[in-house]
Amino acid sequence: MTRFVNRPDSLYRSVLGWNIDPGDLIFQFDNALILDKTGYGLSAENLDRLRETGCTEWHLCGLETDACILACAFSLWDAGLRPKILPSLCSSPLHKEGMAIAERQFGPLHDGNDCHV
C-alpha cells in the first residue's frame, strides 16, 4: 500500500494548492507493506523494498487512475517489475483515459491475486 506524504515545500502545495495531509490509511490489510511516497510515482527506495519481496508482478488499485496509479505503474515498469492495474478497483475523473494509456503501455489488464501495492 502507498501513503502520500505532502511535504511542506512540495509542488503539490505551492503550485496545485493541495494543502492537506492525508493522515491515516482508509483501510489496511494485515501484514501489509506500506510505502510512504512524496510524489506521484515510487522512489528508488520503495522499489528496492518491493524487489526484496521476490514478487515480479504487482497489482495496483486506488484513486486517481490517470495520476498516481499510472505513475506507480511506470515506476514499476522502468524497474523491471510488471504492473497490472485492477480497473474495477480504481477511480478518477479520467479513469477511462488512464486505463487506455495503461493498456497501451503495459499490455492486457487482468484481475489477479499475486502481489498488490
VOMARBA-79616 format. One record per residue (C-alpha): residue number from 1; residue in three letters; x, y, z. Coordinates in Angstrom, 2 decimals. Layout:
// VOMARBA-79616
NODE / num / residuo / u / v / w
NODE / NUM / Ala / X / Y / Z
...
END
This chain:
// VOMARBA-79616
NODE / num / residuo / u / v / w
NODE / 1 / Met / 0.00 / 0.00 / 0.00
NODE / 2 / Thr / 1.18 / 3.54 / -0.56
NODE / 3 / Arg / 0.62 / 6.59 / 1.62
NODE / 4 / Phe / 1.17 / 10.05 / 0.14
NODE / 5 / Val / 3.25 / 12.39 / 2.30
NODE / 6 / Asn / 2.70 / 16.03 / 1.33
NODE / 7 / Arg / 5.91 / 17.81 / 2.36
NODE / 8 / Pro / 5.67 / 21.49 / 3.42
NODE / 9 / Asp / 7.87 / 22.53 / 0.46
NODE / 10 / Ser / 6.16 / 20.34 / -2.16
NODE / 11 / Leu / 4.99 / 21.50 / -5.58
NODE / 12 / Tyr / 1.63 / 19.99 / -4.67
NODE / 13 / Arg / 1.27 / 22.79 / -2.13
NODE / 14 / Ser / 2.95 / 25.68 / -3.97
NODE / 15 / Val / 1.61 / 25.01 / -7.49
NODE / 16 / Leu / -1.56 / 22.93 / -7.10
NODE / 17 / Gly / -2.72 / 24.33 / -3.76
NODE / 18 / Trp / -3.00 / 20.88 / -2.16
NODE / 19 / Asn / -2.51 / 21.94 / 1.45
NODE / 20 / Ile / -3.97 / 18.84 / 3.01
NODE / 21 / Asp / -2.19 / 15.99 / 4.71
NODE / 22 / Pro / -3.80 / 12.61 / 4.02
NODE / 23 / Gly / -3.30 / 11.19 / 7.51
NODE / 24 / Asp / -4.18 / 7.57 / 8.17
NODE / 25 / Leu / -4.95 / 5.00 / 5.50
NODE / 26 / Ile / -8.65 / 4.42 / 4.84
NODE / 27 / Phe / -8.17 / 0.67 / 5.05
NODE / 28 / Gln / -5.27 / -1.63 / 5.70
NODE / 29 / Phe / -4.58 / -5.33 / 5.30
NODE / 30 / Asp / -2.86 / -7.43 / 7.96
NODE / 31 / Asn / 0.89 / -7.59 / 7.34
NODE / 32 / Ala / 0.61 / -5.04 / 4.53
NODE / 33 / Leu / 3.77 / -3.45 / 3.20
NODE / 34 / Ile / 3.14 / 0.31 / 3.45
NODE / 35 / Leu / 5.29 / 2.61 / 1.33
NODE / 36 / Asp / 5.38 / 6.35 / 2.01
NODE / 37 / Lys / 5.76 / 8.42 / -1.15
NODE / 38 / Thr / 6.21 / 12.14 / -1.72
NODE / 39 / Gly / 5.35 / 12.20 / -5.40
NODE / 40 / Tyr / 3.14 / 10.55 / -7.97
NODE / 41 / Gly / 5.40 / 7.54 / -8.55
NODE / 42 / Leu / 7.59 / 5.27 / -6.46
NODE / 43 / Ser / 11.06 / 6.20 / -5.19
NODE / 44 / Ala / 14.16 / 4.05 / -5.69
NODE / 45 / Glu / 13.96 / 3.11 / -2.01
NODE / 46 / Asn / 10.35 / 1.96 / -2.42
NODE / 47 / Leu / 11.24 / -0.07 / -5.50
NODE / 48 / Asp / 14.09 / -1.73 / -3.59
NODE / 49 / Arg / 11.63 / -2.71 / -0.85
NODE / 50 / Leu / 9.32 / -4.24 / -3.46
NODE / 51 / Arg / 12.18 / -6.15 / -5.10
NODE / 52 / Glu / 13.11 / -7.61 / -1.69
NODE / 53 / Thr / 9.75 / -9.42 / -1.60
NODE / 54 / Gly / 10.69 / -11.52 / -4.63
NODE / 55 / Cys / 7.48 / -10.65 / -6.50
NODE / 56 / Thr / 7.94 / -9.62 / -10.12
NODE / 57 / Glu / 4.34 / -8.61 / -10.87
NODE / 58 / Trp / 2.44 / -6.01 / -8.84
NODE / 59 / His / -1.28 / -5.26 / -8.91
NODE / 60 / Leu / -2.34 / -1.66 / -8.44
NODE / 61 / Cys / -5.61 / -0.16 / -7.30
NODE / 62 / Gly / -6.70 / 3.12 / -5.79
NODE / 63 / Leu / -7.70 / 6.67 / -6.55
NODE / 64 / Glu / -6.52 / 8.84 / -9.43
NODE / 65 / Thr / -6.07 / 6.23 / -12.14
NODE / 66 / Asp / -4.69 / 8.88 / -14.50
NODE / 67 / Ala / -2.13 / 10.21 / -11.99
NODE / 68 / Cys / -0.75 / 8.17 / -9.07
NODE / 69 / Ile / -1.80 / 4.77 / -10.40
NODE / 70 / Leu / -0.21 / 5.40 / -13.81
NODE / 71 / Ala / 2.89 / 6.96 / -12.23
NODE / 72 / Cys / 3.38 / 3.94 / -9.96
NODE / 73 / Ala / 2.88 / 1.64 / -12.95
NODE / 74 / Phe / 5.56 / 3.50 / -14.93
NODE / 75 / Ser / 7.91 / 3.35 / -11.91
NODE / 76 / Leu / 7.39 / -0.41 / -11.62
NODE / 77 / Trp / 7.82 / -0.98 / -15.36
NODE / 78 / Asp / 11.05 / 1.03 / -15.53
NODE / 79 / Ala / 12.39 / -1.02 / -12.60
NODE / 80 / Gly / 11.67 / -4.28 / -14.42
NODE / 81 / Leu / 8.63 / -5.13 / -12.29
NODE / 82 / Arg / 5.37 / -5.84 / -14.12
NODE / 83 / Pro / 2.45 / -3.56 / -13.21
NODE / 84 / Lys / -1.10 / -4.83 / -13.52
NODE / 85 / Ile / -3.80 / -2.26 / -12.86
NODE / 86 / Leu / -7.08 / -3.58 / -11.45
NODE / 87 / Pro / -9.61 / -1.36 / -13.26
NODE / 88 / Ser / -12.60 / -2.33 / -11.12
NODE / 89 / Leu / -10.72 / -1.11 / -8.03
NODE / 90 / Cys / -9.57 / 2.24 / -9.46
NODE / 91 / Ser / -11.31 / 5.56 / -9.93
NODE / 92 / Ser / -10.76 / 9.12 / -11.14
NODE / 93 / Pro / -12.47 / 11.68 / -13.40
NODE / 94 / Leu / -10.19 / 10.47 / -16.22
NODE / 95 / His / -10.38 / 6.75 / -15.36
NODE / 96 / Lys / -11.20 / 5.55 / -18.90
NODE / 97 / Glu / -8.38 / 7.61 / -20.37
NODE / 98 / Gly / -5.94 / 6.38 / -17.70
NODE / 99 / Met / -6.90 / 2.76 / -18.39
NODE / 100 / Ala / -6.46 / 3.26 / -22.14
NODE / 101 / Ile / -2.93 / 4.58 / -21.53
NODE / 102 / Ala / -2.18 / 1.70 / -19.17
NODE / 103 / Glu / -3.30 / -0.97 / -21.62
NODE / 104 / Arg / -1.27 / 0.62 / -24.42
NODE / 105 / Gln / 1.87 / 0.93 / -22.28
NODE / 106 / Phe / 1.75 / -2.22 / -20.15
NODE / 107 / Gly / -0.27 / -4.79 / -22.10
NODE / 108 / Pro / -3.54 / -6.56 / -21.30
NODE / 109 / Leu / -5.15 / -5.97 / -17.93
NODE / 110 / His / -6.49 / -8.65 / -15.62
NODE / 111 / Asp / -7.75 / -9.02 / -12.08
NODE / 112 / Gly / -5.40 / -11.49 / -10.39
NODE / 113 / Asn / -4.17 / -12.29 / -6.92
NODE / 114 / Asp / -0.37 / -12.16 / -6.92
NODE / 115 / Cys / 1.25 / -9.14 / -5.22
NODE / 116 / His / -0.51 / -5.86 / -4.51
NODE / 117 / Val / 0.56 / -2.24 / -3.98
END
